Structures are given as C-alpha cells and as structure tokens.
Amino acid sequence: MENLENIPDKFKSEVAFIGIFIKDEKRDTFLLALNSAGISIKIWGPRWHKSNHWEELKQIYQGSFLSGKDYQYAIRGSKICLGFISKGN
C-alpha cells in the first residue's frame, strides 16, 4: 500500500466528494454549507456547472471524471470522503 506522501497534493483534502451534480438533490447547497463553515472541501464529477451555485462552486471544483490512480488518490488523499445516494438509487 502506498503511503500518503506519494499522493499528489492536488488530491489531498480535508473532505472530498466525487460524484455527479443532480438537480434538486441539494448536493450543491450542502457542499457549499460545509465550505462556508470553514471546512476545506474538494469536488470532482460531471455537470457541476449546471448548479445555480456554480460561481461559488468553481472555487472548490477540481474537475470532471476521475478514474484509475487519480480516483484512488482522491479517496485516499482525503480525511473524509463523502458518498451520497441519489433518489433514483
């Protein structure tokens, strides 16, 4: 297993969320509330630009899809990695 020193800094965070923006599920407002409370958060995933809060989210948005090592780095590089179940699931 790799140690944390081998994880690139861009993947290190206090809190990470890797997932899609889904309209009306309020993921965006929740993540912004965490950020506003002073919690350092990074977001990866598609469609976040469709949020009504995109201008604020841009500060914490890291990019769209992650796969392979980058996906592993983002999870392992965070102290807390959030997972949200969609209403559809």
Buried (B, 14 or more C-beta within 10 A) or exposed (E): EEEEEEBEEEBBBEBBBBBBBBEEBEBBEEBBEBBEEEEBBBBBBEEBEEBEEEEBBEEBBBBEEBEEEBBBBBBBBBEEBBEBEEEEE
